[in-house]
Amino acid sequence: MDLASRVKLLLFDVDGVLTDGRLVIGDDGLEFKAFNSRDGHGIKMVQRNGIAVGIITGRTSRVVKHRVKDLGIKHVFQGCKEKLPVYQKLIRKLKLKPEQTAYVGDDVVDLPIMLRVGLAVTVQNAHPLVKQHAHWVTPSIGGYCAAREVCDMLLHAHGLYHAEMRRYLAADKEPSGG
């Protein structure tokens, strides 16, 4: 995909993309989310290959703070009622053009960014309007390796996938998981 070969910054929504979208809140008010380890490893691989990764999400969660720290994601914006101004400020700061960015969202609140990025991606179980405006819809639903599919697709588009996979086939190297 030609659009993917230009991407230097990959941005994700959290709920419904990196998770299945369910919010599990205990009696004590603590929030729980389930993340997929293969999604995490995909994120580590694209970062290792020079593609920056970020999060722009409407909710604020300590769980997300811990997950992004574990994955080494540097561009993290939580509690964004309006996501577009955050996106615009970030690409100005990084001196990127919209066509050098990708965003993965699943609901209508993600459309303001998705309509402006070079590569708009959504998950299989996204809102129908979001799917209508995406350049690509992942085969999987959110939280079930959809983010990994995006990462693999970007590695393919940049011509980096096979070299990255060779790392895991080499007997003398020990790759780290996600």
C-alpha positions as a Markdown table, in Angstrom:
| # | Residue | x | y | z |
|---|---|---|---|---|
| 1 | Met | 0.0 | 0.0 | 0.0 |
| 2 | Asp | 1.6 | 3.2 | -1.2 |
| 3 | Leu | 0.0 | 5.3 | 1.5 |
| 4 | Ala | 1.6 | 3.1 | 4.2 |
| 5 | Ser | 5.1 | 3.5 | 2.8 |
| 6 | Arg | 5.1 | 7.2 | 3.7 |
| 7 | Val | 4.2 | 6.7 | 7.3 |
| 8 | Lys | 6.7 | 8.0 | 9.9 |
| 9 | Leu | 4.2 | 8.3 | 12.8 |
| 10 | Leu | 1.6 | 5.7 | 13.7 |
| 11 | Leu | -1.1 | 6.8 | 16.2 |
| 12 | Phe | -3.6 | 4.7 | 18.0 |
| 13 | Asp | -6.8 | 5.2 | 19.9 |
| 14 | Val | -7.0 | 2.9 | 22.9 |
| 15 | Asp | -10.5 | 1.6 | 23.7 |
| 16 | Gly | -11.8 | -0.5 | 20.8 |
| 17 | Val | -8.4 | -0.5 | 19.0 |
| 18 | Leu | -5.7 | -1.7 | 21.5 |
| 19 | Thr | -8.5 | -3.2 | 23.7 |
| 20 | Asp | -11.8 | -4.8 | 22.8 |
| 21 | Gly | -13.5 | -1.6 | 23.9 |
| 22 | Arg | -15.0 | -3.0 | 27.1 |
| 23 | Leu | -14.4 | -1.0 | 30.3 |
| 24 | Val | -14.2 | -3.2 | 33.4 |
| 25 | Ile | -14.5 | -1.1 | 36.5 |
| 26 | Gly | -14.3 | -2.7 | 40.0 |
| 27 | Asp | -16.4 | -1.7 | 43.0 |
| 28 | Asp | -13.3 | 0.3 | 44.2 |
| 29 | Gly | -13.4 | 2.4 | 40.9 |
| 30 | Leu | -10.2 | 0.7 | 39.5 |
| 31 | Glu | -10.3 | 0.3 | 35.8 |
| 32 | Phe | -9.1 | -2.8 | 34.0 |
| 33 | Lys | -8.3 | -3.3 | 30.4 |
| 34 | Ala | -7.0 | -6.3 | 28.5 |
| 35 | Phe | -4.2 | -5.7 | 26.0 |
| 36 | Asn | -2.9 | -8.2 | 23.4 |
| 37 | Ser | 0.8 | -9.1 | 23.8 |
| 38 | Arg | 1.2 | -9.5 | 20.0 |
| 39 | Asp | -0.1 | -6.0 | 19.5 |
| 40 | Gly | 2.6 | -4.8 | 21.9 |
| 41 | His | 5.3 | -6.7 | 20.1 |
| 42 | Gly | 4.2 | -5.3 | 16.8 |
| 43 | Ile | 4.4 | -1.8 | 18.3 |
| 44 | Lys | 7.9 | -2.5 | 19.5 |
| 45 | Met | 9.0 | -3.8 | 16.1 |
| 46 | Val | 7.8 | -0.7 | 14.2 |
| 47 | Gln | 9.5 | 1.6 | 16.7 |
| 48 | Arg | 12.7 | -0.4 | 16.4 |
| 49 | Asn | 12.5 | 0.2 | 12.6 |
| 50 | Gly | 12.2 | 3.9 | 12.9 |
| 51 | Ile | 8.4 | 4.5 | 12.9 |
| 52 | Ala | 7.3 | 6.6 | 15.8 |
| 53 | Val | 4.2 | 5.5 | 17.8 |
| 54 | Gly | 1.8 | 7.5 | 19.8 |
| 55 | Ile | -1.5 | 7.3 | 21.6 |
| 56 | Ile | -4.4 | 9.8 | 21.5 |
| 57 | Thr | -7.3 | 8.7 | 23.6 |
| 58 | Gly | -10.4 | 10.4 | 25.1 |
| 59 | Arg | -10.2 | 8.6 | 28.4 |
| 60 | Thr | -7.6 | 8.9 | 31.1 |
| 61 | Ser | -6.4 | 5.6 | 32.7 |
| 62 | Arg | -3.5 | 4.5 | 34.9 |
| 63 | Val | -3.6 | 1.2 | 33.0 |
| 64 | Val | -2.8 | 2.9 | 29.8 |
| 65 | Lys | 0.0 | 4.9 | 31.4 |
| 66 | His | 1.6 | 1.6 | 32.5 |
| 67 | Arg | 1.1 | -0.1 | 29.1 |
| 68 | Val | 2.7 | 2.7 | 27.1 |
| 69 | Lys | 5.6 | 2.9 | 29.5 |
| 70 | Asp | 6.2 | -0.8 | 29.0 |
| 71 | Leu | 6.1 | -0.4 | 25.3 |
| 72 | Gly | 8.3 | 2.7 | 25.2 |
| 73 | Ile | 5.7 | 4.8 | 23.5 |
| 74 | Lys | 6.8 | 8.5 | 23.9 |
| 75 | His | 3.9 | 10.4 | 22.4 |
| 76 | Val | 1.0 | 9.8 | 24.8 |
| 77 | Phe | -2.1 | 12.0 | 25.1 |
| 78 | Gln | -4.9 | 10.9 | 27.4 |
| 79 | Gly | -8.1 | 12.7 | 28.4 |
| 80 | Cys | -8.5 | 14.3 | 25.0 |
| 81 | Lys | -12.0 | 15.5 | 24.5 |
| 82 | Glu | -11.0 | 17.0 | 21.2 |
| 83 | Lys | -8.4 | 14.8 | 19.5 |
| 84 | Leu | -7.7 | 16.8 | 16.4 |
| 85 | Pro | -5.9 | 19.8 | 18.1 |
| 86 | Val | -3.6 | 17.3 | 19.9 |
| 87 | Tyr | -2.8 | 15.6 | 16.5 |
| 88 | Gln | -2.1 | 18.9 | 14.8 |
| 89 | Lys | 0.1 | 20.1 | 17.6 |
| 90 | Leu | 2.1 | 16.8 | 17.6 |
| 91 | Ile | 2.8 | 16.8 | 13.8 |
| 92 | Arg | 3.9 | 20.4 | 14.0 |
| 93 | Lys | 6.2 | 19.5 | 16.8 |
| 94 | Leu | 7.6 | 16.5 | 14.9 |
| 95 | Lys | 7.8 | 18.5 | 11.7 |
| 96 | Leu | 5.7 | 15.9 | 9.8 |
| 97 | Lys | 3.1 | 16.3 | 7.1 |
| 98 | Pro | -0.3 | 14.7 | 7.4 |
| 99 | Glu | 0.6 | 12.2 | 4.7 |
| 100 | Gln | 3.4 | 10.9 | 6.8 |
| 101 | Thr | 1.0 | 9.9 | 9.6 |
| 102 | Ala | -1.4 | 7.1 | 10.2 |
| 103 | Tyr | -4.2 | 6.8 | 12.8 |
| 104 | Val | -6.0 | 3.8 | 13.9 |
| 105 | Gly | -9.5 | 4.5 | 15.4 |
| 106 | Asp | -12.8 | 2.8 | 15.8 |
| 107 | Asp | -15.5 | 5.3 | 16.5 |
| 108 | Val | -16.8 | 8.6 | 15.2 |
| 109 | Val | -14.8 | 10.6 | 17.6 |
| 110 | Asp | -11.7 | 9.4 | 15.7 |
| 111 | Leu | -13.0 | 10.7 | 12.3 |
| 112 | Pro | -11.6 | 14.3 | 12.6 |
| 113 | Ile | -8.0 | 12.9 | 12.7 |
| 114 | Met | -8.8 | 10.0 | 10.3 |
| 115 | Leu | -10.0 | 12.4 | 7.6 |
| 116 | Arg | -6.7 | 14.3 | 7.7 |
| 117 | Val | -4.0 | 11.6 | 8.0 |
| 118 | Gly | -2.2 | 10.0 | 5.1 |
| 119 | Leu | -3.3 | 6.5 | 6.2 |
| 120 | Ala | -6.6 | 6.1 | 8.1 |
| 121 | Val | -7.1 | 2.6 | 9.5 |
| 122 | Thr | -9.9 | 1.1 | 11.5 |
| 123 | Val | -10.7 | -2.3 | 13.0 |
| 124 | Gln | -13.2 | -4.9 | 11.8 |
| 125 | Asn | -15.8 | -4.1 | 14.4 |
| 126 | Ala | -15.6 | -0.3 | 14.0 |
| 127 | His | -18.6 | 2.0 | 13.7 |
| 128 | Pro | -19.9 | 1.7 | 10.0 |
| 129 | Leu | -19.2 | 5.4 | 9.3 |
| 130 | Val | -15.6 | 5.0 | 10.4 |
| 131 | Lys | -15.2 | 2.0 | 8.2 |
| 132 | Gln | -16.6 | 4.0 | 5.3 |
| 133 | His | -13.9 | 6.6 | 5.7 |
| 134 | Ala | -10.9 | 4.3 | 6.4 |
| 135 | His | -8.2 | 3.5 | 3.8 |
| 136 | Trp | -7.9 | 0.1 | 5.3 |
| 137 | Val | -9.9 | -2.1 | 7.7 |
| 138 | Thr | -8.0 | -4.7 | 9.7 |
| 139 | Pro | -9.1 | -8.3 | 9.4 |
| 140 | Ser | -9.3 | -8.6 | 13.2 |
| 141 | Ile | -11.4 | -6.8 | 15.7 |
| 142 | Gly | -10.0 | -4.3 | 18.2 |
| 143 | Gly | -8.0 | -5.9 | 21.0 |
| 144 | Tyr | -7.4 | -9.1 | 19.1 |
| 145 | Cys | -4.3 | -8.4 | 17.1 |
| 146 | Ala | -5.7 | -5.6 | 14.9 |
| 147 | Ala | -2.8 | -3.3 | 16.0 |
| 148 | Arg | -0.3 | -6.1 | 15.1 |
| 149 | Glu | -1.9 | -6.3 | 11.6 |
| 150 | Val | -1.3 | -2.6 | 11.2 |
| 151 | Cys | 2.3 | -2.9 | 12.4 |
| 152 | Asp | 3.0 | -5.8 | 10.1 |
| 153 | Met | 1.4 | -4.0 | 7.1 |
| 154 | Leu | 3.6 | -0.9 | 7.8 |
| 155 | Leu | 6.7 | -3.1 | 8.0 |
| 156 | His | 5.8 | -4.7 | 4.7 |
| 157 | Ala | 5.1 | -1.3 | 3.1 |
| 158 | His | 8.5 | 0.0 | 4.2 |
| 159 | Gly | 10.3 | -3.1 | 2.9 |
| 160 | Leu | 11.3 | -4.0 | 6.5 |
| 161 | Tyr | 9.1 | -7.0 | 7.3 |
| 162 | His | 11.3 | -9.9 | 6.1 |
| 163 | Ala | 14.5 | -8.5 | 7.7 |
| 164 | Glu | 12.6 | -8.0 | 10.9 |
| 165 | Met | 11.3 | -11.6 | 10.8 |
| 166 | Arg | 14.8 | -12.9 | 10.1 |
| 167 | Arg | 15.8 | -11.7 | 13.6 |
| 168 | Tyr | 13.5 | -14.4 | 15.0 |
| 169 | Leu | 14.8 | -17.1 | 12.8 |
| 170 | Ala | 18.5 | -16.5 | 13.7 |
| 171 | Ala | 19.5 | -19.0 | 16.4 |
| 172 | Asp | 22.0 | -16.7 | 18.0 |
| 173 | Lys | 19.6 | -13.8 | 18.8 |
| 174 | Glu | 17.1 | -13.6 | 21.6 |
| 175 | Pro | 14.2 | -11.2 | 20.6 |
| 176 | Ser | 12.2 | -9.6 | 23.3 |
| 177 | Gly | 8.4 | -9.9 | 23.5 |
| 178 | Gly | 5.6 | -7.4 | 23.7 |
